Amino acid sequence: MWDLPVRLIATDAKHYRLLPFRFMRMNTGHDRDILLTSDTGEYMHVNDAQLRALSYFDLQASTPFYKDLLARHFIYEPGRHDPFPEMAAQYRSRKDFLFQGPALHLFVVTLRCNHTCQYCQV
């Protein structure tokens, strides 16, 4: 029989899992000066204690902070909440412009153009 480290056993019992996110200290002088961002474009400003509780899996499910993290796809609850279809739709709509083509065309003509187009300012 394998003896698992205590940390692995403890993380299997957690009630939420982390989704990929990045964080950065903004040094704004405010209490909530850490910016969390996700791949889908969601963001939150948190403080040190909240980031520590999030990363150590010490959040209580009944708190507004937990519900906000859940709604913004920073965490998910396995078996109860499947965020991946929602995240795929968010990501797809944010990157939809890539398949549309350019929306604006600019023509730069020389000053020696001999056409007399009414809309041209040359």
C-alpha positions as CSV (number, residue, x, y, z in Angstrom):
1,M,0.0,0.0,0.0
2,W,1.3,3.5,-0.8
3,D,1.6,6.1,1.9
4,L,0.4,9.4,0.4
5,P,1.8,12.6,1.8
6,V,-0.6,14.5,4.0
7,R,-0.8,17.5,1.6
8,L,-2.1,15.2,-1.2
9,I,-4.7,13.7,1.0
10,A,-5.8,17.2,2.3
11,T,-6.2,18.6,-1.2
12,D,-8.4,15.7,-2.4
13,A,-11.0,16.7,0.2
14,K,-11.3,20.4,-0.9
15,H,-14.7,21.5,-2.0
16,Y,-13.5,23.7,-4.9
17,R,-10.8,23.7,-7.5
18,L,-8.8,26.6,-9.0
19,L,-9.1,27.6,-12.6
20,P,-6.1,29.3,-14.3
21,F,-5.6,32.9,-13.3
22,R,-2.9,35.4,-13.0
23,F,-2.3,38.0,-10.2
24,M,-0.3,41.2,-9.9
25,R,0.2,43.7,-7.1
26,M,-0.9,47.1,-8.4
27,N,0.7,49.3,-5.5
28,T,-2.3,51.6,-5.5
29,G,-2.2,52.2,-1.7
30,H,-5.7,50.7,-1.3
31,D,-6.5,47.6,0.8
32,R,-7.5,45.6,-2.3
33,D,-4.5,46.2,-4.5
34,I,-3.9,42.8,-6.0
35,L,-5.5,42.3,-9.4
36,L,-6.7,38.8,-10.4
37,T,-7.3,38.1,-14.1
38,S,-8.6,35.0,-15.9
39,D,-8.3,33.7,-19.5
40,T,-11.9,34.7,-20.2
41,G,-11.2,38.4,-19.4
42,E,-12.8,38.4,-15.9
43,Y,-11.0,40.4,-13.2
44,M,-11.2,41.1,-9.5
45,H,-9.3,43.3,-7.0
46,V,-8.5,41.4,-3.8
47,N,-6.3,41.9,-0.7
48,D,-3.5,39.7,0.6
49,A,-5.7,37.8,3.1
50,Q,-8.2,36.9,0.3
51,L,-5.5,35.7,-2.1
52,R,-3.9,33.6,0.7
53,A,-7.2,32.1,1.6
54,L,-7.9,31.3,-2.1
55,S,-4.6,29.7,-2.7
56,Y,-4.7,27.6,0.6
57,F,-8.3,26.5,-0.1
58,D,-9.5,28.1,3.1
59,L,-12.6,29.8,1.7
60,Q,-16.0,29.2,3.1
61,A,-18.7,28.5,0.5
62,S,-21.2,30.9,2.2
63,T,-19.2,34.1,1.8
64,P,-19.9,36.7,-0.9
65,F,-16.2,36.5,-1.9
66,Y,-16.5,32.8,-2.6
67,K,-19.7,33.3,-4.7
68,D,-18.0,36.1,-6.6
69,L,-15.0,33.9,-7.4
70,L,-17.4,31.2,-8.5
71,A,-19.4,33.5,-10.8
72,R,-16.3,35.0,-12.4
73,H,-14.8,31.6,-13.1
74,F,-11.8,31.7,-10.9
75,I,-12.9,28.6,-9.0
76,Y,-15.3,25.8,-9.7
77,E,-17.0,23.0,-7.7
78,P,-16.4,19.6,-9.2
79,G,-19.6,17.7,-9.5
80,R,-21.8,20.7,-8.8
81,H,-20.7,23.3,-11.2
82,D,-19.3,22.9,-14.7
83,P,-17.9,26.2,-15.8
84,F,-16.3,25.1,-19.0
85,P,-19.2,25.6,-21.5
86,E,-19.7,29.1,-20.1
87,M,-16.0,29.8,-20.3
88,A,-15.9,28.5,-23.8
89,A,-18.8,30.8,-24.9
90,Q,-17.1,33.8,-23.2
91,Y,-13.8,33.1,-24.8
92,R,-15.4,32.5,-28.2
93,S,-17.3,35.8,-28.1
94,R,-14.2,37.7,-27.0
95,K,-12.2,36.4,-29.9
96,D,-14.9,36.4,-32.5
97,F,-13.4,39.4,-34.3
98,L,-10.6,37.2,-35.5
99,F,-12.9,35.4,-38.0
100,Q,-14.7,38.5,-39.2
101,G,-11.9,40.2,-41.2
102,P,-11.0,43.9,-41.1
103,A,-13.8,46.3,-40.4
104,L,-12.0,49.4,-41.7
105,H,-9.9,50.0,-44.8
106,L,-7.6,53.0,-45.2
107,F,-6.2,54.0,-48.5
108,V,-3.2,56.3,-48.5
109,V,-2.9,57.9,-51.9
110,T,-0.1,60.1,-53.1
111,L,-0.5,63.8,-53.7
112,R,0.1,63.2,-57.5
113,C,-3.1,61.3,-57.9
114,N,-5.1,62.7,-60.9
115,H,-8.4,61.1,-60.1
116,T,-11.3,63.5,-59.1
117,C,-13.1,61.4,-56.5
118,Q,-15.7,63.5,-54.6
119,Y,-14.9,62.0,-51.2
120,C,-11.1,62.3,-51.5
121,Q,-9.3,65.1,-49.6
122,V,-6.1,65.0,-51.7
